[in-house]
Amino acid sequence: MPTTPDDLRLPPDEALAQAQRLLDEGRAFHAHEILEGAWKAAPDPERELWRGLAQLAVGLTHARRGNATGAPRLLRRAADRIAPYAPSPPHDVAVTGLVDWSRALATRIEQDGLDRLGPDALVPRLRDRP
């Protein structure tokens, strides 16, 4: 499947919408590419948020590819980067929900493995609003 151009830079609302659509379709790697572009273009105060969102998508990519070691590691790293934005989430990002979801999924993967997860278990909600 074609990848996203390396120089693609979308406005935050569009990047979040596109990334959510890709996550909903089970295309976490492609969502990562969108979020990575937003990370690279983000202003300094938001950079770690976007970096964390990109890492979350990488963690989901690992999970979808059967990497039960790398997935929890990246999901927790993503949660740690996203968590500081909880007091005032930019762009209606569902910071608290994503942090809780990522950490719970990481624990679930470690305890139960990947085989017991359905495809819907790997689809987070990036925003508090649709």
N, C-alpha and C positions, 0 to 999 in steps of 0.2 A: 504494500500500500504506500502511496507517495507520502513523503514527509512534508512538514511545513518549511517554507524557505527560512534560512538562517537569519535573514534580515527583517523578518516580519515583526512589526511593532504595532500592536493594536491599542486603542484607548482602553483604560481599565474596564469599563462596563462591557465593552465588546470582547475583551480578552476573557473575562469571567463567563460571559454567555457562551462563547465558543468552547472554552474549556469544559463547562458543564455539559454542553451537548456531546462533546467527545467522550467524557466520562460516562454519560448515560448510554452511549453506544458501545461501551466496553473498550474504548480506544485511549487508554491511560497514557501510552507513550506519546500520542499526538497531542493530548491535553498538556503533557509536560512541555512539549515544544512551544505551545502557545504561552504557557505560564513562564517559561524561561525567557521568552522574548519580552514579556512584560517586566520581568525581574531586571533584565539588562537595561530597560528604558525607564525604570521607575526612579522617581526622585529619592534622594538618600533616606528620608524618613520612612519610606515605604519599602525599601529594598529587601529587608529581611522578611517581610510579610510575603512578598512575591517569591523570594527564594524558598521559603517554607512551603508555599503552595506548589511550587515546581517539585520540591522534594516529596511532597505527599503523592503527587502523580507518579514519580519514580518508584516510590514504595508500592503503589498499586500495580505498576508495570511489573515489578519483581514478583508480586503475589500472583498476577495473571500468568507469569512465566514459570511458576512453580518454585520460586526461590523463597523458602520458608525461613531462611536466615536473614537475607538482605531486606525482605519486606518489613518485618517489625523494626529493624534498625532504622530504616529510612522513615517509616511512619512516626517513630518517636522523635527523630531529629526534626522532622517537619513540625510536629506539635510544639517542640521546644522553641522553634523560630517564630511560630505563629502566635503563641500564647501571650507575649508581651503587648500585643495589639488589642487585647480583650477590653481594656477600659474605653477605647474609642476606635472601634473597627472602621477602617477606611472602606469605602465603596460597598457598604453593607455586607462585607465578608462575614460569614457566620463563624467568627473566631472561636468562641467558646464551644460551640457545637462541633467544629472541626477538630479542636484539640481533644475533646472528650472522645469523639468518634475514632480518631487516629490511635489514641492510646488504648482504647478498648479493643480495636481491631488487632493491634500489635499483640496484645495479651492473648486474645482468642487464637491467633495464628500460632503463637508459641505453645499454647495449651492443647489445642485441638488439631493443629495442622491446617493445611490449605484444602484438603480433600473434602472437608465437611462444610466449606463455605459455598453458598450459592452465588451466582453472578451479581445479584442485587446487594450482597454484603460488601462489594467492592465499589460502591457508587456513593460517594459523599455528596452532601449539599453544600456548595461553595458559598451561597448567600443566604441571608436571613429572609430575603424576599425573592420571589421567582424571577 
